[in-house]
Amino acid sequence: MVVDVPVPEVTLAQVLERPTHEVAAALRSLAAEYTEARRGFDLRQVAGGWRYYTRADCAPLVERFVRDGQQTRLTQAALETLAVVAYRQPVSRARVAAVRGVNSDGVMRTLVARGLVEEAGTDPESQAVLYRTSSYFLERLGLKDLSELPELAPFLPDDVENLEETTK
């Protein structure tokens, strides 16, 4: 269960300090027992070794669990982009890039793929695709709606007007 490639019988026999034929018989016995009991996993002999697999009829459940249970963190770029979308929505990729000062196309694709951001139509003037945060975004942050986003003012520098002037 701790390896991601099939393990040969010989390797298992060496680790267990048992004869190879004994290990091979035990593996076949376990595989048959798991199949007979219709366990959620199989022990299969593949590619010159043995490996555990999710049983085919359980695969959709395991897949959903793995995807829903992901605890992957967002990069700093993704967090910045998500903040721009959340506070300026609906917003185009070009506007996000202008606010951040860097191209955000790849990050936007990632946020869309993760379901945190979604398309919100097109800008009538530029025909650019507009983006907004999704209901999944609200769910993950524990918010009822966007009005519950914290105010930005406390996080901005005191002289934000001068800061904008000097960066132009």
C-alpha positions, 0 to 999 in steps of 0.5 A: 500500500505504500508503493506506487509501482507493482512490487515483484514477489522476489522483493517482497520475499526479501523484505519479509525474509520468507521463501518466494514461493510462500510469498507468491502463494500468500499474494494469490490467496489474498487476491482471491479473498479480496475478490470473493469478499468484494472488498473495495480494492483488488490485489493484482499481479501486473507488470511483473509485480503486485499492486493494490487497485481500487475495485472498478465499481468503487472507483467513482466513489473513491474519485469523488472523495479524492477530488472533494477532499483535496487540500491543495493550497493556492499559490500567491499569484492565484490568491492575488488573482482570486482577490482581484476577481472577488473585489472587482467582478465581473472582470476581464483577464486584461483588467486582472493583469493591469491590477496585478501588473503581470499576465494572469492568463495561466492563473485564471485557467487554474482558478476556472479549472478548480471551480473558484472562478467562472465566466460571467459573459462578455464586455459589450465594448471590448468583447472580452470574457468577464469572470466572477467568483463561483458559488463554490468560492463562497462555499469554500470561504464560508460566505453567504454572499459577496457582501460578507467579503471583508472591507479592503480599506484596513489592508491598504496603505494610508496614502493609497492615492499617492501610491497610485500616482507614483506607480503611473 
